[in-house]
Amino acid sequence: MKKKLHFNTNLKSLLTFLFISLSFTIGWSQTNLVLNGTGDEFTNTTSDNADAWDMTPSSTVVDNSGATIDSPYFALWNNSALDTWLRDTYNSGDDVDEQPGSTSDGTYNGATKTRGLKLYGDGSPVVSESTRRLYQKIVVEAGATYTFSIDSRSEAENIPTEIFILNEEIISEVGLENGVADSRVDYYLNITNDFNSSKGAEGDNTFTTNTFDFTASTNTVVIYVRAKLANSGETEVFYDNISLIKKATASVNDFFSSKISIYPNPAKEFLQIKTTEKITGIEMYNLIGKKVLETSNLIDNKVTISSLPKGVYLLKLRNETEVAVKKIVIQ
């Protein structure tokens, strides 16, 4: 049974701010934007280490000290509509398992086997195809190129894994069979090369790594993974070391960004942009990637923000050839 508790607003804002601080930095070429891509966090209660990949994450997790804390994932996404679609499609509206499983059969780190994630079916309920998915929503930069990587191991032959890089949160899987022909899909990969029945050992990695580049079409990426034929305990597929990294293109943009200052920050009524550059347009996004403000008609490089709710935002500024991003706090 999933835990659905009241989420403390102040802590939610703090956790979200920390997530953005860690993952959205100018020139973040070496920053893995994925949350808990190794499955090695929140392992005190083993089901919690898979919550970063649950489309409806619990509102709390148990940290490694044993304390129950507000979930850093619940603040960022909760796709109950897709969960309902899976229930309606596969079990006539009754419950199905849509979340990935936690597993101790991850990759090896030296002599230590790490934790990971798995897609499988446990026969409760009995369904024709596995309904478990890996799901994680991430704020990105539209037009930027990213590298995605995942380690996987299918313990049975002919159990493919489908990787979808989505540009929005979906409410059904109808159309996904068309791959990138579906407008919601920025990239599609069908993994068929990861069969290995061995769990591996020290010095014997039995996982296969697949990596690809894609260009984000919007400011939202949803990593969506399914292995529909992994519908029993004998057809499990294991995953580890999932990463999403922006490709290094930032040297020029960093120089552009260094010539821009924003004040006041935190702000209440307006933002003043101080720069010798000609700013041709600005966009502002909230923490779930929704555009909340856009203009190309700046007067005295001043932006009115009084209508926006309190919170943390990303301000994108453009000149004729470059883009800079600044983190803004509205009080």
Secondary structure as UniProt FT lines:
FT   HELIX           9..23
FT   TURN            26..27
FT   TURN            29..30
FT   TURN            37..38
FT   HELIX           46..53
FT   STRAND          60..62
FT   TURN            64..65
FT   STRAND          68..70
FT   TURN            72..76
FT   HELIX           80..91
FT   TURN            92..93
FT   STRAND          101..103
FT   STRAND          108..109
FT   TURN            110..111
FT   STRAND          112..113
FT   STRAND          116..119
FT   STRAND          133..139
FT   TURN            142..143
FT   STRAND          145..154
FT   TURN            157..158
FT   STRAND          161..166
FT   TURN            174..175
FT   HELIX           176..181
FT   TURN            183..184
FT   STRAND          185..191
FT   TURN            202..203
FT   STRAND          208..215
FT   STRAND          220..226
FT   TURN            228..229
FT   TURN            233..234
FT   STRAND          237..246
FT   HELIX           251..258
FT   STRAND          260..263
FT   STRAND          270..275
FT   STRAND          281..285
FT   TURN            287..288
FT   STRAND          291..295
FT   TURN            300..301
FT   STRAND          302..304
FT   TURN            306..307
FT   STRAND          311..318
FT   STRAND          323..330
//
